[in-house]
Amino acid sequence: MAAQLHMYAGAGLRPPIEKVVEKFEKETGNTVTVEYGGSGQILTRFELTQQGDLFFPGSEDYVEKLQAKSLATDAYPIVRHIPVVAVRKDKAQGIASIEDLAKSNLRLGMGDPKAIALGRSGELLLDASGYGDQLRDKVIVRAATIKHLSMYLLNGEVDAAIIGRADAMKNQDKLLVLPSPEGSPEEIATIAVLSTSAAPKEAKLLAEYFAAPEGIKAFTDYGFLPVTAKK
């Protein structure tokens, strides 16, 4: 009998996740419901419901929290989830570095560090730049998902934002990516099988679909970088 799996996943990972899930469903006959949100949001939802089969946040830190409580078993690092500073090209005149951005009057958007992995690592990126205070003064919105933040940037509600490298690459006709400072953080998007799974065998099989070369390729095609590669 086919299994019905429930997976929690970071909203910034959605397009490649959908591709892998579609292949898994077609080849195995199992069905997958994916509940998307910021990594912090989906962690809270799972901890409240204590139900589900897989957990796929934008950072391994969230998986480690579950493993520490014996709520997650097998874990597979999939790709690097890297924050970058992106500026709208129509606002980028005279902006070639984070220092230029810090001295400008542009409006900045960031992720909420409590809600999403790239919100937290975005804060670390600001600190690594040496212009953390000046840049924080420019923040006019803190979004609950990277998808919302990217929309604010592309719609012109903010002039620059710290988003995922994959989203920036996808929109490089409209966005300029500034060089990242030394010591910039990186997250590892990691999928784990939850110990609450009613179908652990099928859940592990889906995790292995993501970890297989074809699964990784779904992410690298979208602009994510593999865990083993250098910048």
CORURTA-V238469 format. One record per pair of residues at least 24 apart in sequence whose C-alpha atoms are under 10 Angstrom apart, sorted by the first residue. I is the first residue (numbers start at 0). GAP is how many residues later the second one is. D is the distance in whole Angstrom. If there is no record, write none. Layout:
i=I gap=GAP d=D
i=I gap=GAP d=D
This chain:
i=0 gap=28 d=9
i=0 gap=29 d=9
i=1 gap=26 d=8
i=1 gap=27 d=6
i=1 gap=28 d=5
i=1 gap=29 d=7
i=1 gap=197 d=10
i=1 gap=200 d=9
i=2 gap=25 d=9
i=2 gap=26 d=8
i=2 gap=27 d=5
i=2 gap=28 d=6
i=2 gap=29 d=8
i=2 gap=195 d=9
i=2 gap=196 d=7
i=2 gap=197 d=10
i=2 gap=198 d=10
i=2 gap=199 d=7
i=2 gap=200 d=9
i=3 gap=25 d=9
i=3 gap=26 d=6
i=3 gap=27 d=5
i=3 gap=28 d=6
i=3 gap=29 d=8
i=3 gap=49 d=9
i=3 gap=194 d=9
i=3 gap=195 d=8
i=3 gap=198 d=9
i=3 gap=199 d=9
i=4 gap=25 d=8
i=4 gap=26 d=6
i=4 gap=27 d=5
i=4 gap=28 d=6
i=4 gap=29 d=8
i=4 gap=47 d=7
i=4 gap=48 d=6
i=4 gap=49 d=8
i=4 gap=192 d=8
i=4 gap=193 d=8
i=4 gap=194 d=7
i=4 gap=195 d=9
i=4 gap=197 d=8
i=4 gap=198 d=7
i=4 gap=201 d=9
i=5 gap=25 d=9
i=5 gap=26 d=6
i=5 gap=27 d=5
i=5 gap=28 d=6
i=5 gap=29 d=7
i=5 gap=45 d=8
i=5 gap=46 d=5
i=5 gap=47 d=5
i=5 gap=48 d=7
i=5 gap=49 d=9
i=5 gap=191 d=9
i=5 gap=192 d=10
i=5 gap=193 d=10
i=5 gap=197 d=9
i=6 gap=25 d=7
i=6 gap=26 d=6
i=6 gap=27 d=5
i=6 gap=28 d=6
i=6 gap=29 d=8
i=6 gap=35 d=10
i=6 gap=39 d=10
i=6 gap=44 d=10
i=6 gap=45 d=6
i=6 gap=46 d=6
i=6 gap=47 d=5
i=6 gap=48 d=6
i=6 gap=49 d=7
i=6 gap=184 d=10
i=6 gap=185 d=10
i=6 gap=186 d=9
i=6 gap=187 d=9
i=6 gap=190 d=10
i=6 gap=196 d=9
i=6 gap=199 d=10
i=7 gap=25 d=9
i=7 gap=26 d=6
i=7 gap=27 d=5
i=7 gap=28 d=6
i=7 gap=29 d=8
i=7 gap=30 d=10
i=7 gap=31 d=9
i=7 gap=33 d=10
i=7 gap=34 d=6
i=7 gap=35 d=8
i=7 gap=37 d=9
i=7 gap=38 d=8
i=7 gap=44 d=8
i=7 gap=45 d=8
i=7 gap=46 d=6
i=7 gap=47 d=5
i=7 gap=48 d=6
i=7 gap=49 d=8
i=7 gap=183 d=10
i=7 gap=184 d=10
i=8 gap=25 d=7
i=8 gap=26 d=6
i=8 gap=27 d=5
i=8 gap=28 d=7
i=8 gap=29 d=8
i=8 gap=30 d=7
i=8 gap=32 d=10
i=8 gap=33 d=7
i=8 gap=34 d=9
i=8 gap=45 d=8
i=8 gap=46 d=6
i=8 gap=47 d=5
i=8 gap=48 d=5
i=8 gap=49 d=8
i=8 gap=180 d=10
i=8 gap=181 d=10
i=8 gap=182 d=9
i=9 gap=24 d=10
i=9 gap=25 d=9
i=9 gap=26 d=6
i=9 gap=27 d=5
i=9 gap=28 d=5
i=9 gap=29 d=5
i=9 gap=30 d=9
i=9 gap=31 d=9
i=9 gap=32 d=7
i=9 gap=33 d=10
i=9 gap=45 d=9
i=9 gap=46 d=6
i=9 gap=47 d=5
i=9 gap=48 d=6
i=9 gap=49 d=9
i=9 gap=106 d=8
i=9 gap=107 d=9
i=9 gap=135 d=8
i=9 gap=136 d=9
i=9 gap=137 d=10
i=9 gap=179 d=9
i=10 gap=24 d=9
i=10 gap=25 d=5
i=10 gap=26 d=5
i=10 gap=27 d=6
i=10 gap=28 d=8
i=10 gap=31 d=10
i=10 gap=45 d=10
i=10 gap=46 d=8
i=10 gap=47 d=9
i=10 gap=105 d=9
i=10 gap=133 d=10
i=10 gap=134 d=6
i=10 gap=135 d=7
i=10 gap=136 d=7
i=10 gap=137 d=9
i=11 gap=24 d=9
i=11 gap=25 d=8
i=11 gap=26 d=8
i=11 gap=27 d=9
i=11 gap=45 d=9
i=11 gap=46 d=7
i=11 gap=69 d=9
i=11 gap=104 d=9
i=11 gap=105 d=10
i=11 gap=106 d=9
i=11 gap=133 d=7
i=11 gap=134 d=5
i=11 gap=135 d=6
i=11 gap=136 d=9
i=11 gap=138 d=10
i=11 gap=151 d=9
i=11 gap=152 d=8
i=11 gap=154 d=9
i=11 gap=155 d=8
i=12 gap=24 d=10
i=12 gap=43 d=9
i=12 gap=44 d=8
i=12 gap=45 d=7
i=12 gap=68 d=9
i=12 gap=133 d=9
i=12 gap=134 d=9
i=12 gap=151 d=10
i=12 gap=153 d=9
i=12 gap=154 d=10
i=12 gap=176 d=8
i=12 gap=206 d=8
i=12 gap=209 d=10
i=12 gap=211 d=9
i=13 gap=133 d=9
i=13 gap=205 d=10
i=14 gap=203 d=9
i=14 gap=204 d=8
i=14 gap=207 d=8
i=15 gap=194 d=9
i=15 gap=199 d=8
i=15 gap=200 d=9
i=15 gap=201 d=9
i=15 gap=202 d=5
i=15 gap=203 d=5
i=15 gap=204 d=9
i=15 gap=205 d=8
i=15 gap=206 d=7
i=15 gap=207 d=10
i=15 gap=208 d=10
i=16 gap=39 d=9
i=16 gap=193 d=8
i=16 gap=198 d=9
i=16 gap=201 d=8
i=16 gap=202 d=8
i=17 gap=200 d=9
i=18 gap=196 d=9
i=18 gap=199 d=7
i=18 gap=200 d=9
i=19 gap=186 d=9
i=19 gap=187 d=10
i=19 gap=189 d=7
i=19 gap=190 d=7
i=19 gap=194 d=8
i=19 gap=195 d=6
i=19 gap=196 d=9
i=19 gap=197 d=10
i=19 gap=198 d=7
i=19 gap=199 d=9
i=20 gap=185 d=8
i=20 gap=188 d=9
i=20 gap=189 d=9
i=20 gap=194 d=10
i=22 gap=183 d=10
i=22 gap=186 d=9
i=22 gap=192 d=9
i=23 gap=181 d=9
i=23 gap=182 d=7
i=23 gap=185 d=7
i=23 gap=186 d=9
i=24 gap=181 d=9
i=27 gap=174 d=9
i=27 gap=177 d=10
i=27 gap=178 d=10
i=29 gap=172 d=8
i=29 gap=173 d=10
i=29 gap=176 d=10
i=31 gap=171 d=10
i=31 gap=174 d=9
i=35 gap=109 d=9
i=36 gap=78 d=8
i=36 gap=79 d=8
i=36 gap=107 d=8
i=36 gap=108 d=6
i=36 gap=109 d=9
i=36 gap=110 d=9
i=37 gap=73 d=9
i=37 gap=74 d=9
i=37 gap=75 d=10
i=37 gap=76 d=9
i=37 gap=77 d=5
i=37 gap=78 d=4
i=37 gap=79 d=7
i=37 gap=80 d=9
i=37 gap=81 d=9
i=37 gap=105 d=9
i=37 gap=106 d=6
i=37 gap=107 d=5
i=37 gap=108 d=8
i=37 gap=109 d=9
i=38 gap=24 d=10
i=38 gap=74 d=10
i=38 gap=75 d=9
i=38 gap=76 d=6
i=38 gap=77 d=5
i=38 gap=78 d=6
i=38 gap=79 d=9
i=38 gap=80 d=10
i=38 gap=105 d=9
i=38 gap=106 d=9
i=39 gap=72 d=9
i=39 gap=73 d=8
i=39 gap=74 d=6
i=39 gap=75 d=4
i=39 gap=76 d=5
i=39 gap=77 d=7
i=39 gap=79 d=10
i=39 gap=104 d=9
i=39 gap=105 d=10
i=40 gap=73 d=8
i=40 gap=74 d=5
i=40 gap=75 d=7
i=40 gap=103 d=8
i=40 gap=104 d=9
i=41 gap=73 d=9
i=41 gap=74 d=9
i=42 gap=72 d=9
i=43 gap=71 d=9
i=45 gap=25 d=10
i=45 gap=148 d=10
i=45 gap=150 d=10
i=46 gap=24 d=9
i=49 gap=144 d=9
i=49 gap=145 d=9
i=49 gap=146 d=7
i=49 gap=147 d=10
i=50 gap=143 d=9
i=50 gap=144 d=9
i=50 gap=145 d=6
i=50 gap=146 d=7
i=50 gap=147 d=9
i=51 gap=141 d=9
i=51 gap=142 d=7
i=51 gap=143 d=9
i=51 gap=144 d=6
i=51 gap=145 d=6
i=51 gap=146 d=8
i=51 gap=147 d=10
i=51 gap=151 d=10
i=52 gap=139 d=9
i=52 gap=140 d=6
i=52 gap=141 d=5
i=52 gap=142 d=7
i=52 gap=143 d=6
i=52 gap=144 d=4
i=52 gap=145 d=7
i=52 gap=146 d=7
i=52 gap=147 d=7
i=52 gap=149 d=9
i=52 gap=150 d=6
i=52 gap=151 d=9
i=52 gap=153 d=10
i=53 gap=137 d=7
i=53 gap=138 d=6
i=53 gap=139 d=5
i=53 gap=140 d=5
i=53 gap=141 d=9
i=53 gap=142 d=9
i=53 gap=143 d=8
i=53 gap=146 d=9
i=53 gap=149 d=6
i=53 gap=150 d=8
i=53 gap=152 d=9
i=53 gap=153 d=8
i=54 gap=135 d=8
i=54 gap=136 d=6
i=54 gap=137 d=5
i=54 gap=138 d=6
i=54 gap=139 d=7
i=54 gap=152 d=9
i=55 gap=133 d=7
i=55 gap=134 d=6
i=55 gap=135 d=4
i=55 gap=136 d=6
i=55 gap=137 d=9
i=55 gap=151 d=9
i=56 gap=59 d=9
i=56 gap=60 d=8
i=56 gap=130 d=10
i=56 gap=131 d=9
i=56 gap=132 d=6
i=56 gap=133 d=6
i=56 gap=134 d=7
i=56 gap=135 d=9
i=57 gap=24 d=9
i=57 gap=58 d=8
i=57 gap=59 d=6
i=57 gap=60 d=8
i=57 gap=106 d=10
i=57 gap=129 d=7
i=57 gap=130 d=7
i=57 gap=131 d=4
i=57 gap=132 d=7
i=57 gap=133 d=9
i=58 gap=57 d=9
i=58 gap=58 d=6
i=58 gap=59 d=8
i=58 gap=62 d=10
i=58 gap=127 d=9
i=58 gap=128 d=5
i=58 gap=129 d=5
i=58 gap=130 d=5
i=58 gap=131 d=6
i=58 gap=132 d=9
i=59 gap=57 d=9
i=59 gap=127 d=7
i=59 gap=128 d=6
i=59 gap=129 d=6
i=59 gap=130 d=5
i=59 gap=131 d=8
i=59 gap=132 d=9
i=60 gap=56 d=9
i=60 gap=126 d=8
i=60 gap=127 d=9
i=60 gap=128 d=9
i=60 gap=129 d=9
i=61 gap=55 d=9
i=61 gap=127 d=10
i=61 gap=128 d=9
i=61 gap=130 d=10
i=62 gap=126 d=9
i=62 gap=127 d=7
i=62 gap=128 d=8
i=62 gap=129 d=7
i=62 gap=130 d=10
i=62 gap=131 d=10
i=63 gap=126 d=10
i=63 gap=128 d=10
i=65 gap=126 d=9
i=65 gap=128 d=8
i=65 gap=129 d=9
i=66 gap=125 d=9
i=66 gap=127 d=9
i=66 gap=128 d=9
i=69 gap=124 d=9
i=69 gap=125 d=7
i=69 gap=126 d=10
i=70 gap=121 d=10
i=70 gap=122 d=9
i=70 gap=123 d=6
i=70 gap=124 d=5
i=70 gap=125 d=7
i=70 gap=126 d=10
i=71 gap=119 d=10
i=71 gap=120 d=6
i=71 gap=121 d=6
i=71 gap=122 d=4
i=71 gap=123 d=5
i=71 gap=124 d=8
i=71 gap=125 d=9
i=72 gap=119 d=7
i=72 gap=120 d=6
i=72 gap=121 d=6
i=72 gap=122 d=6
i=72 gap=123 d=10
i=72 gap=127 d=10
i=72 gap=131 d=9
i=73 gap=117 d=8
i=73 gap=118 d=6
i=73 gap=119 d=5
i=73 gap=120 d=8
i=73 gap=121 d=9
i=73 gap=126 d=10
i=73 gap=129 d=10
i=73 gap=130 d=7
i=73 gap=133 d=9
i=73 gap=134 d=10
i=74 gap=115 d=7
i=74 gap=116 d=6
i=74 gap=117 d=4
i=74 gap=118 d=7
i=74 gap=119 d=9
i=74 gap=129 d=9
i=74 gap=132 d=8
i=74 gap=133 d=10
i=74 gap=136 d=10
i=75 gap=112 d=10
i=75 gap=113 d=9
i=75 gap=114 d=6
i=75 gap=115 d=5
i=75 gap=116 d=6
i=75 gap=117 d=9
i=75 gap=128 d=10
i=75 gap=131 d=7
i=75 gap=132 d=8
i=75 gap=134 d=8
i=75 gap=135 d=6
i=76 gap=111 d=6
i=76 gap=112 d=6
i=76 gap=113 d=4
i=76 gap=114 d=6
i=76 gap=115 d=9
i=76 gap=130 d=10
i=76 gap=133 d=9
i=76 gap=134 d=7
i=76 gap=139 d=10
i=76 gap=149 d=9
i=76 gap=150 d=7
i=77 gap=110 d=7
i=77 gap=111 d=6
i=77 gap=112 d=5
i=77 gap=113 d=7
i=77 gap=129 d=10
i=77 gap=132 d=7
i=77 gap=133 d=6
i=77 gap=134 d=9
i=77 gap=135 d=10
i=77 gap=137 d=8
i=77 gap=138 d=6
i=77 gap=141 d=8
i=77 gap=146 d=10
i=77 gap=147 d=9
i=77 gap=148 d=7
i=77 gap=149 d=7
i=77 gap=150 d=10
i=78 gap=108 d=9
i=78 gap=109 d=6
i=78 gap=110 d=5
i=78 gap=111 d=7
i=78 gap=131 d=10
i=78 gap=132 d=9
i=78 gap=137 d=7
i=78 gap=138 d=10
i=78 gap=140 d=7
i=78 gap=141 d=8
i=78 gap=145 d=6
i=78 gap=146 d=6
i=78 gap=147 d=5
i=78 gap=148 d=5
i=78 gap=149 d=9
i=78 gap=150 d=10
i=79 gap=84 d=10
i=79 gap=85 d=9
i=79 gap=86 d=10
i=79 gap=106 d=7
i=79 gap=107 d=6
i=79 gap=108 d=5
i=79 gap=109 d=6
i=79 gap=110 d=9
i=79 gap=139 d=10
i=79 gap=140 d=10
i=79 gap=144 d=6
i=79 gap=145 d=5
i=79 gap=146 d=6
i=79 gap=147 d=5
i=79 gap=148 d=9
i=79 gap=149 d=9
i=80 gap=36 d=9
i=80 gap=37 d=8
i=80 gap=40 d=10
i=80 gap=82 d=10
i=80 gap=83 d=7
i=80 gap=84 d=7
i=80 gap=85 d=8
i=80 gap=104 d=9
i=80 gap=105 d=6
i=80 gap=106 d=5
i=80 gap=107 d=6
i=80 gap=108 d=6
i=80 gap=109 d=10
i=80 gap=142 d=10
i=80 gap=143 d=7
i=80 gap=144 d=7
i=80 gap=145 d=9
i=80 gap=146 d=9
i=81 gap=35 d=10
i=81 gap=36 d=8
i=81 gap=39 d=8
i=81 gap=40 d=9
i=81 gap=80 d=10
i=81 gap=81 d=8
i=81 gap=82 d=6
i=81 gap=83 d=6
i=81 gap=84 d=8
i=81 gap=102 d=9
i=81 gap=103 d=7
i=81 gap=104 d=5
i=81 gap=105 d=6
i=81 gap=106 d=8
i=81 gap=107 d=10
i=81 gap=142 d=8
i=81 gap=143 d=8
i=82 gap=34 d=9
i=82 gap=35 d=6
i=82 gap=36 d=9
i=82 gap=37 d=10
i=82 gap=38 d=7
i=82 gap=39 d=6
i=82 gap=40 d=10
i=82 gap=41 d=10
i=82 gap=42 d=8
i=82 gap=78 d=10
i=82 gap=79 d=6
i=82 gap=80 d=6
i=82 gap=81 d=5
i=82 gap=82 d=6
i=82 gap=83 d=9
i=82 gap=84 d=10
i=82 gap=85 d=9
i=82 gap=97 d=9
i=82 gap=101 d=8
i=82 gap=102 d=7
i=82 gap=103 d=7
i=82 gap=104 d=8
i=83 gap=34 d=9
i=83 gap=37 d=10
i=83 gap=38 d=8
i=83 gap=41 d=8
i=83 gap=77 d=8
i=83 gap=78 d=5
i=83 gap=79 d=6
i=83 gap=80 d=6
i=83 gap=81 d=6
i=83 gap=82 d=9
i=83 gap=83 d=10
i=83 gap=84 d=8
i=83 gap=93 d=7
i=83 gap=94 d=7
i=83 gap=95 d=8
i=83 gap=96 d=7
i=83 gap=97 d=10
i=83 gap=100 d=9
i=83 gap=101 d=10
i=83 gap=102 d=10
i=84 gap=24 d=10
i=84 gap=25 d=10
i=84 gap=37 d=9
i=84 gap=40 d=9
i=84 gap=41 d=9
i=84 gap=75 d=7
i=84 gap=76 d=6
i=84 gap=77 d=5
i=84 gap=78 d=7
i=84 gap=79 d=9
i=84 gap=80 d=9
i=84 gap=83 d=9
i=84 gap=90 d=10
i=84 gap=91 d=8
i=84 gap=92 d=6
i=84 gap=93 d=6
i=84 gap=94 d=8
i=84 gap=95 d=7
i=85 gap=64 d=10
i=85 gap=67 d=9
i=85 gap=73 d=9
i=85 gap=74 d=6
i=85 gap=75 d=6
i=85 gap=76 d=6
i=85 gap=77 d=7
i=85 gap=78 d=9
i=85 gap=79 d=9
i=85 gap=81 d=10
i=85 gap=82 d=7
i=85 gap=83 d=10
i=85 gap=85 d=10
i=85 gap=86 d=9
i=85 gap=88 d=10
i=85 gap=89 d=6
i=85 gap=90 d=5
i=85 gap=91 d=4
i=85 gap=92 d=6
i=85 gap=93 d=10
i=86 gap=66 d=8
i=86 gap=67 d=10
i=86 gap=71 d=9
i=86 gap=72 d=6
i=86 gap=73 d=4
i=86 gap=74 d=7
i=86 gap=75 d=9
i=86 gap=81 d=9
i=86 gap=85 d=10
i=86 gap=87 d=9
i=86 gap=88 d=5
i=86 gap=89 d=5
i=86 gap=90 d=6
i=86 gap=91 d=8
i=87 gap=65 d=7
i=87 gap=66 d=7
i=87 gap=67 d=10
i=87 gap=68 d=8
i=87 gap=70 d=9
i=87 gap=71 d=6
i=87 gap=72 d=6
i=87 gap=73 d=9
i=87 gap=83 d=10
i=87 gap=84 d=9
i=87 gap=85 d=9
i=87 gap=86 d=6
i=87 gap=87 d=5
i=87 gap=88 d=6
i=87 gap=89 d=9
i=88 gap=70 d=9
i=88 gap=71 d=9
i=88 gap=83 d=9
i=88 gap=84 d=8
i=88 gap=85 d=6
i=88 gap=86 d=5
i=88 gap=87 d=6
i=88 gap=88 d=9
i=89 gap=66 d=10
i=89 gap=69 d=9
i=89 gap=84 d=8
i=89 gap=85 d=8
i=89 gap=86 d=9
i=90 gap=65 d=9
i=90 gap=67 d=10
i=90 gap=68 d=6
i=90 gap=69 d=8
i=90 gap=84 d=9
i=90 gap=85 d=9
i=91 gap=67 d=9
i=91 gap=68 d=9
i=91 gap=83 d=9
i=91 gap=84 d=7
i=91 gap=85 d=10
i=91 gap=86 d=10
i=94 gap=81 d=9
i=94 gap=83 d=8
i=95 gap=80 d=9
i=95 gap=81 d=9
i=95 gap=82 d=6
i=95 gap=83 d=8
i=96 gap=32 d=10
i=96 gap=80 d=9
i=96 gap=81 d=5
i=96 gap=82 d=6
i=96 gap=83 d=8
i=96 gap=84 d=9
i=97 gap=28 d=9
i=97 gap=31 d=7
i=97 gap=32 d=9
i=97 gap=33 d=8
i=97 gap=37 d=9
i=97 gap=79 d=10
i=97 gap=80 d=6
i=97 gap=81 d=7
i=97 gap=82 d=8
i=97 gap=83 d=8
i=98 gap=30 d=8
i=98 gap=31 d=9
i=98 gap=32 d=7
i=98 gap=35 d=9
i=98 gap=36 d=9
i=98 gap=79 d=10
i=99 gap=78 d=10
i=100 gap=30 d=9
i=100 gap=33 d=9
i=100 gap=34 d=8
i=100 gap=37 d=9
i=100 gap=59 d=9
i=100 gap=77 d=9
i=101 gap=24 d=10
i=101 gap=27 d=10
i=101 gap=28 d=10
i=101 gap=29 d=6
i=101 gap=30 d=8
i=101 gap=31 d=9
i=101 gap=32 d=6
i=101 gap=33 d=5
i=101 gap=34 d=9
i=101 gap=35 d=9
i=101 gap=36 d=8
i=102 gap=28 d=9
i=102 gap=31 d=8
i=102 gap=32 d=9
i=103 gap=30 d=10
i=103 gap=31 d=9
i=103 gap=34 d=9
i=104 gap=30 d=10
i=104 gap=33 d=8
i=104 gap=54 d=10
i=105 gap=29 d=10
i=105 gap=32 d=7
i=105 gap=33 d=9
i=105 gap=52 d=8
i=105 gap=53 d=6
i=105 gap=54 d=7
i=106 gap=28 d=9
i=106 gap=29 d=10
i=106 gap=30 d=9
i=106 gap=31 d=5
i=106 gap=32 d=6
i=106 gap=33 d=6
i=106 gap=34 d=9
i=106 gap=46 d=10
i=106 gap=49 d=10
i=106 gap=50 d=8
i=106 gap=51 d=5
i=106 gap=52 d=5
i=106 gap=53 d=6
i=106 gap=54 d=8
i=107 gap=27 d=8
i=107 gap=28 d=8
i=107 gap=29 d=9
i=107 gap=30 d=5
i=107 gap=31 d=4
i=107 gap=32 d=6
i=107 gap=33 d=7
i=107 gap=34 d=9
i=107 gap=45 d=9
i=107 gap=49 d=9
i=107 gap=50 d=6
i=107 gap=51 d=6
i=107 gap=52 d=5
i=107 gap=53 d=5
i=107 gap=54 d=8
i=108 gap=26 d=10
i=108 gap=27 d=9
i=108 gap=29 d=8
i=108 gap=30 d=5
i=108 gap=31 d=6
i=108 gap=32 d=5
i=108 gap=33 d=6
i=108 gap=34 d=8
i=108 gap=40 d=7
i=108 gap=41 d=9
i=108 gap=43 d=8
i=108 gap=44 d=8
i=108 gap=48 d=9
i=108 gap=49 d=6
i=108 gap=50 d=8
i=108 gap=51 d=6
i=108 gap=52 d=4
i=108 gap=53 d=7
i=108 gap=54 d=9
i=109 gap=26 d=9
i=109 gap=29 d=7
i=109 gap=30 d=8
i=109 gap=31 d=6
i=109 gap=32 d=5
i=109 gap=33 d=6
i=109 gap=34 d=9
i=109 gap=35 d=10
i=109 gap=36 d=9
i=109 gap=39 d=7
i=109 gap=40 d=10
i=109 gap=48 d=10
i=109 gap=50 d=9
i=109 gap=51 d=6
i=109 gap=52 d=5
i=109 gap=53 d=7
i=110 gap=30 d=8
i=110 gap=31 d=5
i=110 gap=32 d=5
i=110 gap=33 d=6
i=110 gap=34 d=7
i=110 gap=35 d=7
i=110 gap=36 d=10
i=110 gap=37 d=9
i=110 gap=38 d=7
i=110 gap=39 d=10
i=110 gap=50 d=9
i=110 gap=51 d=7
i=110 gap=52 d=8
i=111 gap=29 d=9
i=111 gap=30 d=5
i=111 gap=31 d=5
i=111 gap=32 d=6
i=111 gap=33 d=8
i=111 gap=34 d=9
i=111 gap=37 d=10
i=112 gap=29 d=8
i=112 gap=30 d=9
i=112 gap=31 d=9
i=113 gap=30 d=9
i=114 gap=27 d=10
i=114 gap=28 d=8
i=114 gap=29 d=6
i=114 gap=30 d=7
i=114 gap=31 d=10
i=115 gap=27 d=9
i=115 gap=28 d=7
i=115 gap=29 d=6
i=115 gap=30 d=8
i=116 gap=28 d=9
i=116 gap=29 d=9
i=116 gap=47 d=10
i=116 gap=69 d=10
i=116 gap=70 d=7
i=116 gap=71 d=10
i=116 gap=72 d=9
i=117 gap=27 d=9
i=117 gap=28 d=8
i=117 gap=44 d=8
i=117 gap=45 d=7
i=117 gap=46 d=7
i=117 gap=67 d=9
i=117 gap=68 d=9
i=117 gap=69 d=8
i=118 gap=24 d=8
i=118 gap=25 d=9
i=118 gap=26 d=9
i=118 gap=27 d=8
i=118 gap=43 d=8
i=118 gap=44 d=9
i=118 gap=45 d=10
i=119 gap=65 d=10
i=119 gap=67 d=10
i=120 gap=41 d=9
i=120 gap=63 d=8
i=120 gap=64 d=6
i=120 gap=65 d=7
i=120 gap=66 d=8
i=121 gap=39 d=9
i=121 gap=40 d=6
i=121 gap=41 d=8
i=121 gap=42 d=9
i=121 gap=62 d=9
i=121 gap=63 d=8
i=121 gap=64 d=10
i=122 gap=39 d=9
i=122 gap=61 d=10
i=122 gap=62 d=9
i=123 gap=59 d=9
i=123 gap=60 d=7
i=123 gap=61 d=7
i=123 gap=62 d=10
i=124 gap=37 d=9
i=124 gap=55 d=8
i=124 gap=56 d=7
i=124 gap=57 d=9
i=124 gap=58 d=8
i=124 gap=59 d=5
i=124 gap=60 d=6
i=124 gap=61 d=9
i=125 gap=36 d=9
i=125 gap=54 d=10
i=125 gap=55 d=9
i=125 gap=58 d=9
i=126 gap=54 d=9
i=126 gap=56 d=9
i=126 gap=57 d=9
i=127 gap=52 d=9
i=127 gap=53 d=6
i=127 gap=54 d=7
i=127 gap=55 d=6
i=127 gap=56 d=6
i=127 gap=57 d=9
i=128 gap=51 d=8
i=128 gap=52 d=5
i=128 gap=53 d=8
i=128 gap=54 d=8
i=128 gap=55 d=8
i=129 gap=51 d=9
i=163 gap=59 d=9
i=163 gap=60 d=9
i=164 gap=57 d=10
i=164 gap=58 d=7
i=164 gap=59 d=7
i=164 gap=60 d=9
i=165 gap=53 d=9
i=165 gap=54 d=8
i=165 gap=55 d=9
i=165 gap=56 d=6
i=165 gap=57 d=4
i=165 gap=58 d=5
i=165 gap=59 d=8
i=166 gap=55 d=8
i=166 gap=56 d=7
i=166 gap=57 d=9
i=167 gap=55 d=8
i=168 gap=53 d=8
i=168 gap=54 d=6
i=168 gap=55 d=9
i=169 gap=51 d=10
i=169 gap=52 d=7
i=169 gap=53 d=7
i=186 gap=40 d=10
i=187 gap=37 d=10
i=187 gap=38 d=9
i=187 gap=39 d=7
i=188 gap=35 d=10
i=188 gap=38 d=9
